[in-house]
Amino acid sequence: MPIEAHDLNSFQKGDGRRRPVADVAPGSPIDFNRHIRPILSEYCYGCHGPSDDGRKADLRLDNAEGLRGESGSGKPVVAPRDPSGSELIRRIEKTGAGRMPPRSFGKAPTAAEIVLLRRWIGEGAAYSSHWAYLPPVAVSPPKPKGAAWVRNPIDAFILDRLEKQGLAPSPEANRRALIRRVSLGLTGLPPTPSEVEAFVRDQSADAYERLVDRLLASPAYGEQMASPWLDLARYADTHGGTVDTGREMWMYRDWVIRALNANMPFDRFTIEQLAGDLLPNSTVDQKIATGFLRNEAVQSEICKDELAASLLVDRVNTVASTWLGSTVGCAQCHDHKYDPVSQRDFYRLAAFFNTIIRHLDRDPRGNDRPVLRLPTAEQEAQLQAVRRQAGEFDRKKASGLAAAIGILPVGAEHRRFLTASAAIEKQVVTAMVIADSPKLMETHVLIRGNFDRQGEKVDPGVPGFLPPLPTDRSPNRLDLARWLVAPNHPLTARVVVNRIWALHFGTSLVATREDFGSQGEPPTHPALLDWLAVKFVSSGWNVKQLHRLIVTSAAYRQSSAASEQLRAADPENRLYARGPRYRLRAETIRDSMLAIAGLLDRKMGGPGVRPYQPAGLWEAIRHTGDFTAQTYVQGHGADLYRRGVYLFWKRTLPHPSMTLLDAPTRAVCAARRPRTNTALQALLLLNDITAVECARS
């Protein structure tokens, strides 16, 4: 089997990770990042990786210096072109004492992996830095033989790889399949029968492109694309924790939908969510956007110091997963064992968010302060009227006319104004937002991650293996946000492009969307990933343009049918020799049923709705006390048939249709949803009241 295929269909999956075990085709060069680093990371980095904590024999195998250095025996760890003279090979192949990794480690390289290591050393043991930490390079698309199939540069990369594997792309899907696929992909809604027939009849050369443009301009596009972002943002309508009381956060959800529909450039989309409050003359919308950082689950059962520490940790992990595609959480307690993230790095990132007011006190409606008041025009007019009345009273009192004209006693009159004002304020919506504390708060490394054991004091900063912050002063959240979307940042554009690719193909170029580090999988098409990342940045971070580029490619338009030969060669469609075929997201399944039945209510925005669900679920886990979101009050009328993105999301018990179809609880950042197949899913679609009503319609 040629080396390019090793990461596609020859893996052992017993331990939950994929490991290359394929033979290497003669003449194919070994690539360190694709073929060797995963082996070293799997078996060696735990004891000989970047972490200073617990490193054995003072030997590092995660950098060139360690690999080219001497072992404790005085022999070279890796002797280029001399596998048998390399201590690495000798210790791995050893059968008795001194074998590496030791038997207590629980796993060892397979015979095929040892062959790869030997081949790599025999070819000269070329080393390269981790691919994800190098800036993407603008490469020219290849020129495959079957150039007639190519519709845009994406296809050139895909076809070039297929030809090297001896495979050919599948025919284009029929027009009915195409309009259904792209409609569901871009809007989360199926096309209507009339839309299907119109597209089938339209034989103009640009019919498909015009269809794509219409779908991208639809308000439903923002609703569809908001859902995966809300998974990352851990958006919910409750606080989480044991009590899991309600909160008002739907204004943030609506901001996301509006921003996506307006095609807000992704760099601005980033900056407003992480630091909208720090922008000059920040608007109400920019402050609402900072709800991204306020979406965390709150454990009200723990002490305030521990809660403050947990919120800080959650923000670091969420930002790292969302923009860096990195699992930095290990470094909360110790240096990362596999990636060059020290514990000090973790808390330097935390220092960016330690300036934020510690919102540990809750207002009566459930929102934690600070909040942004969002009165309607009518509410504001009512409040002004009350203030005018109070002002008139004060003027009359000051003029000494109060007693003469029979005004109520001062205390009673003011109580009346206060009561009227409080009654109106109770109806005013508030949004949880970010505000920096005027008091400087120090950040310390927490020893073993314990909130009550402070170590070294640290200032805001970023890990050393990434580009430095372009500032000579103490940086803040705005600097961090701008750093994340700087053109030379190696991770952000790749992570976003990879995530958007997965929305349309079901699989991503880097399978481990949440982990671009050493324990993650290398990209199946590294040149394509880099080309897309560079294109994305040069377009001005144009998200809709990226979607359009992907869905207008010939690769996306292929039929999803596959021959037995193709299934055997590429069972998971990682080479993209056929069109995408995967189960829809939970929200899309619900929305499709309602749309086809003619029941879907297309109203946008507003508080989360509560459609049918089995009785007693919330009540079974509720707590005593006057708490919101403890008793399920079912909606009525049109609220029963709103889109899934508007469902009220209770963290400890999301709507059962969402849970059964693999939606996350949103207690933490979720970079991808699993796909399971269970009997309960079939029972849901047979017996759920919404499904039955759709069937009747």
N, C-alpha and C positions, 0 to 999 in steps of 0.2 A: 504494500500500500504506500503511495507517495506521501512524503512528509506533510504536505499541505493538508491532508485529510485527517491527521492524527487527532485533531481536536473536535472532530465531527462525529465519529461513530465508533471509536475504539477506546471506551472508557470503562473503568470500574466504578460503580456508583454506590457500593455498599456503605461507605462512610460519608455519603452526602456530597462528596467532592468529585470532580472529574480529574482523572490523571491520565496522561498520555501513555499508551502502551503499544503504539503501532511501530512496526518496523520502519526503517528509513530507506527510501529509495536510493539506490546508488547514484552518486552525482548530485544529489540535492544537498545544498549547504544547510548546516544547523544554524538556527537563529537563537541566540541566547535568551531573549525575552520570551519568545513563543515556546521554546522547547526545553530550556535548561532551568531558567529561573523558577518555573512552577514546581519542578522536582526539588530544587534546593529549598524553596519555601515550604514545601510539604513536609520534608523530612529533616531539614537542618536548621532553619531559622529559629525554631523554638529555643534552641540552646546556643546557636552561633549566628544570631541575627543582630539587628540594630540595637536591641535593648541591652544597656549596661547591667541591668538588674538580673543577676543569675546567669550571666554568660559563662559558658564552660571553656576552660583552657585558654581564656583570653583570645579566642579565635573567632574571627568574623568571616562568614561566607557570603555576606550580602553586598560586598563591595570588591572592587578589583584588587585593592591592597591586600585584603585577607586571602583571596583566592590565589594570588601570586606570591604570597609570603611563605614562610617556613612553618611547618607544624611543630608540635612539641618534640617530635623525634629528630628534628633537624632536617627532615626531608621536605621538598616543596609540596605544598598542598595540592597544587595543580602544576604539572610540568608540561607546558605546551608541546604537543605532538608526541608525548610519551605517556599514554594512559597507565601503563604498568608501573611507571616510575612516579606516579602521582599518589600521594598519601590518601587523597580523597577516595580514589578507586580501591586502594588496598584495604582501607577500613570498611568500606561499604561491602566489599566482597568477602571479608573475613567471616569465618563461621564461629569462632570461639570468643574468648575474652577480648575486649577491645573493639568488638564489632560496633559499627555506627550505622544508623542510630541504634542504641542499646535495645535489647528485647523488651525492657520495661516501657519503652516508648509506645509500643503497641502496633507499630506498622513499619514497613521497610520498603525500599524501592523494589519494583518488580524487575524481572529479567529484561523486559523491553526498555524500561527506564534506564537501567544500567548500560544497555547498548547505546542509548542516546548520549549518556554522559561520556562513554568511551569515544564515540564518534566525534563529539564536540571537542574533547581534548586532542584527539588525533588530528583534527582539522586546524589546530592552533589555539583552541580555547579563547576565541574572541569574546570579549566582554563588552556589554553596553549598559548604560544606565536604564533604569526602569522606564519603559516606553511612555507611561502616562505622565511622567514628571518632566518630559521634554516638550517644548512648545510644538504644536502641530505644524507640519511643514506643508507648504502649498506645492503639491505634486501635480504633474500633468496627467490627465487620464490616459490609461493605456490604449493601444490600438488593436483590439481583438480582430480575429479573422472575419467573424460574422458581423461586420460593422453595420450591415443593413438593418439589424434588429435594434440597434442602439437609438433611443429617442433623446436621451440626455446623458451627461457624463456619468451618472449613477450606473447606467447600464453598461458602460465601457468597463468599469471596475468589476461588476458582477459577471459579465460574459467572459472577461479575461480569465477569471478564476475558474469558471465552469469549463472553459476550453482546456485549461491545464489539467483538470480532473477527468477529461474525456467525456464531459456531459454537455448537454444542449438545453437551452431554456424551453419551457412549455409554450404551447400556442396561447394566443391572447384569449381571455375569457369572453364569453358572449356578452352582448350589450346589456341584457337583463341582469346578469351577474355583476357586471361592472358598476352599473348605477346603484345597485343594492349595496355593494361593497363600499364604494366611496361615500355614499350617503350616510351609512352607518358609521363609517370611520370618521368623517368630518363633523357630523351633526348629532350622531347617536340616535337618529330616527330613520326608519325605512322610507324609501320613496313612495309616493302615492301611485296608484295604478295609472293615472293620467300622466304623471311625470315619467313613468317607465315607458309608456307607449310613445310619448313625444320624443324621448331619447332614442328609442328603437327606430322611429321613422326618420329622425334627423341624420342624414348621411353626409353632412358637411364635414370637411376635414378637421375643423376645430370644435366639433360638437362636444367632445369629452372635456376639452380644456374650458369651454364656456360653462359646462356643468360644474366643474371644480370651482370656478370663480364664483358661481352663484351660491354654492354651498359654503364657501369661505366667507361670503358676505351675509350669510344667514345669522340671525341672533342665536339660533340653536348651536352654532359653532362654539360660541363662548361657554354655553352651558355644558357641552360635551367635553371640552378641553379643561374646564374647571375641575372636574371630578378627580383626575389623577393629581392635579396640583394640590387639591385639598387633602389628599392622602399624605402628600409630603408635608404640608403645613399642619398636620394633625388637627384639622378643623373639626369642631363638634359644637353642639348646643348645650353641653353640660361640662362641669368642671372635672369629672372623673373622680377617682378615689372611691372610698367605701360609700360615702353618702351620695356623691354624684349629683349635686344639685344643678339647677339650670343656670344658664348665662345667656346674655344677648351678644352673639357674635355674627349674626347673619349679615350685618352691614359689610363685614370683611369679605364674606363669600360673594356678595353682590358686587363688591369692588373688583374682585378677581374676574368675574364674568364680564363686567364692563371693560376692564383693561384688555382682556383677550379679544373681545369683539372689536375694540378700537385698534387692535394690532399694536399695542404699546410695545416699543422695542424692548427686548429682553433685558438689556442693561438697565434701562429706566425701571422696568418691572422689578428688577432686583433691588435697586437703590431705594425705591420708595417703600418696599416692604421691610428692609433692614434699617433704614435711616430716614424715612420720609419726614419725621419730626425735626430733623437736623438741617433740612434744606432751607435756604433763605426764603422767608415769607411763605412757609409751608401752608398748603391749602388743606381744607377739611378732608378731601379725598386722600391726600398724601399722609395725613395723620391716621385715617382709617386703615390705610395700607399696612401700617405698622402692627396691625392685629396679627400679622404672621408670627411675630414674636410673643404674642399674648395668647396663642392657641394652646399652650401647653396644658397638660393635665395637672391638677392641683390636689395634692394629698393633704386634705385639711386635718387629718388625724395625727400628723406629726408636729413636732415643735417648730416654731417659726424659723429658727436658725437652720434646722435641717431642711425645711421647705425651701428657704432661700437658696441653699446649696443645690438642691435637686432641680430647681427651676433654671439655675445657671448651667448645670450639666446638660439639661435637656436642650437648651438653646444651642450649645456648642455642637452636640450630636446632630441636631436637626439641620443646622447650617452646613455642617460638614457633609452630611448625607445628600442634601439637596443640591448644593453647588459643587462640592469637591468629589462626590461619589466615593467617599472615604469613610471607613469605620474607625473613627478616632476614639470611640468609647472606652477601649481597652486602656488608653492612656489616662483615664480618670484616676486609676489606682497605681499604675506602674508604666514604665516605658513600653511602647508597643513592641510586641515580640516579632512582628513581621515587617512593619513599615517604619520609616524613619521619623516617627512622631514620639517625642519624649513626653513624660508627664509634665515637665515644665512647659512644653509647647501647648499642651491641652489647656493649662491654666492661663497661659498668655492669651489664648483665644478667648477664654472665659472672661478675661479682664475687659474686653470690649463691651460686654453686656453687664458688667458689674456696676456700671454707672447708672443703670436703670433703677427708678424708684422701686423698692421692694413692696409690691402690691399684696400685702398680706391681710388687709382688712377689707371686708366685703360690704357693699352697699345693700339695702334691704331687698333689692330685686335680684340679687345674685351676682352682679358684676363686681369684680375686684377693681379697686382704684389703682391707677388713674383712669378716668373715663372721659369721653368726649360727648357732651350733650348735643343731641341732634333733634331739636324741636321742629315740628312742622310750622308752616307760616301761620296757621290758625292758632296753634298753641302759643307761638311767640306773641301774636296779637292779644290773646287772652292774658298772658302774663304782663304785657305792657299796660293793659287796661287796669289790672289790679294795682300795678305800681303807680299809675296816675291817680287812682283813688286814694292810695296811701299818701301820696304826695300832697294831694289836695287837703286831706285831713291834717297833715303836718302844718301846712300853711295856715289853715284856719285856727289850729291850736296856737300857732305862734302869734297870730293876730289878736288873740284873746277873745275870739268870738265863740269858742267851743261851747261854753256854758249857755250863752245867750240863744244859740240856735238849736239847742237840745241834742248835741252830739253825745253818743254813748261814752261811758267812762273810757279813758285812754287804754287801759289794759285790755278790755273786752274788744274795743275797735281794732287794735293791732292784732289780737288773736284771730279776728275774723279775716283780716287781710292775709295773715300767715296761713290760715287754714285753706283759704281759696287758692293761694299760690302753691301750697304743698299738693293740693288735689290735682292741679294742672301738671306740676312737675312729675307726679307719679306716672303720668301717661307719656312723658317725654322719653324717647328711646335714647339709650346711652351706648356708646361703643367703647370697648376696652382698647386702649391705645398705649403707646410708649411715651414716657417722659423721663428725662434724666434728672437725677437727684442733685440738688445744689450742694449737697455734702459729698466730698470726695471719699469714696470707699476703697479701701485697699483690697487687693486680691492676693491670696496666698495659695501655694501648692498645698493641697489637702493630703496629708500622709495616709497612704493606702485608701484614699478617697473618702476618709472619715471627716464629716463636717466639723467635728469638734477637735480636730488635730491639725493645727496650722503649721505649715513649714515655711519655706522660702517665700518672701514677698516678690511678686512679679509684676511687670508692666505689660500693657497690651502689645501683642506682636504675633507674627505668623511663623509656621515651621520653616526651618532653614533650608529645606530641600526645595521650597517653592520660591518664586521671585520675591524680592524684598518689597516692603511697603514704600511707595515713592513719597516719603515725607521725612523731614528732619525734626519734627516736633512729636509730642506724645499723640499718637493717632487715636481716632474715635471710631464709632460705628460707621460713619459716612466714609471714612478712609477705607475701612474694611470692605464695605459694599463696592466702592469703586475699584478696589484691588481685585475683587472677585471677577469683575467684568472687564479688567484691563486686557487689551488685545494680546499681550504676551503671556497671559495666564494659561498654563498647560492643561488645566482640568475642566474649567467651567463649560466652555463651548463643546468639548467632547462629551461631557456628561449629559448636557441638554440635548444634543443631536442624537446621542444614543437612545435617550428616553423617548424622543419623538419618533425615531425609527421604529421602536418597539410598539408604539400605538398603532402603527399601520401594518406591520408584518407579524406581530405576535411574539417574535423573538427579537433580540437586540444584537447589534454587532459585538458588544461586550455583554456576554450573558449575565454576568454579575453586575447588574445596574447599580447596586448600592456599594460595590467594592471594586475600585480600579487599582487597588494595591496589589501586593505580592501574592495574596491569597485569592485574588480574583482571577477570572479567566482572561487570557489575552484576546484581543479582537480577532474575529474570523477574517475581517477585511481591513487591516490597519490603514492601508493607503486611502481607502474610501472613507473611513472614519475621519482621518485627518483632512481630507479634501472637503468633506461636509463641514467640519468645524471651522476651517479657514473661510469657506464660502459664507457660513452663517455670520461670522464676525464682520467680514467685508461688506455684507449686505446691510449693515447697521443693525444687526441682531434682529432681523425681520423674521418673525416666527411664522406668519402666514406664508411667506415666500418659501420657507423651508418645507412646510407641509405640502405646498403646491409642487415643489420640485420632486418630492418623494412620490406623491400619488399620481403624477403624470409620467413617471418612468415606465418603461416597458416591463421592468422587473415586477412592479406592483400590479400591472394589468394582466399578468399571466393567469391562465386557468389554474385552479387549485387542485385539479385532478392529477394524480401521479401514477406512473407505471410501477409495476413491482420492482423493476430494475432501479428506478429512481428512489423508491422507498428504501431499498436495500443499501444503496450508495449513500443516501443522505436522509435518514429517517426523520430528523428533526428540522429539515429544511433550513439548515444553517448556511447552505450555499445559495439558496434562493433560486433554485431551478424550477420552481413552481410558485403559484400565487399563495397568499396567506390563507390559512385556515385555522381558526381558533375560536373558542367560545367568547361571546360578548361579555362585557362588564355587567355587573349586577344591575346598575342603573339603566343600561341600554336595553337589557332584556325586559325590564318593567316598562320602560318608555315605549318600546316597540309594540308590546301587547296593547297598551292603551291607545297608541296611534292607529294601529290597524283596526281596532274596534271602534274608532271614532270617539273615544272617551277622553283623550288627552286634553287637559286644560293648559294652554300655552302662556298663561300669565307668568311674568318674570319677576323674580325678586321677592323680598319680604321675609317675614319670620318663617321658620321651619314648620312644615305641615305634618299632621299626624293621620295618615290613612288607616284603613283597616289593619288590625293585627290581632292575634289571639288574646282573649281577655286574661287579665291577671298577671301578665309578665312583669310589668314594672312593679306592681303591688307586691309581688313575691319577694322582691329584693329591697323594698323601700325601708327607710328608717323613720322612726317616730319624730315628730316635730313639724313645724310649719315650713316645710321645704318645697321649693318648686321642682318640677320634673320627677315627682315621686308617684303620682297617679296619672295613668294614661287617659287623657281626655281626647277621644277620637274626633277628628274634624268632620265636616259635613259638606255636602254639595261639591263644588268644584275642587275644594281642597283634597278630596279623596283621589283626584286624578291628575295631580301636578307631577312634573318631572322628578325623577329620583334625586337629582342634585339638591332639591328643595326639601327633602325629608328631614324631619327633626332627628338629629343624631345624638343619641344618648350613649356615652362611652361604654358604660358597663352593660348595655343591652341595646345595640343598634337594632333597627327594624329587622325582624327575622328574615325577610326576603333578601336583604343585603348580606346578612351574616351567612346564610346558607349558600349564597352564590359568591362567597369568598371575599367580600369587602372587609377591610380591617376595622378594628374598633376605633382607630385614630387616637389611641392613648399615646402613641409615639409615631415618629416619622416613618412612613412606609413607602419605599422606593418602587416596589412592585407587589402585585397581588398574586397569590398562588392560584393555580387552577386545579380544582378537585372535581371528581365525579362521584356523587353519592346518591343513594336511593332517596334521601331527604329532598334533594333538588327536584327529582321527578315528582315526588309527592307535593312539593310546594306548587309546582306548575299545574298540578291536577286539582288541588283542593283549596288553594288560597282564595279568599273571597274576591280579591281583585282579578285573579286569573279567571275565576268562574264568571264574573260579570263581563269580562272581555269576551269570553266564549259565547255568552248569551247575546252580546251585541253583534 
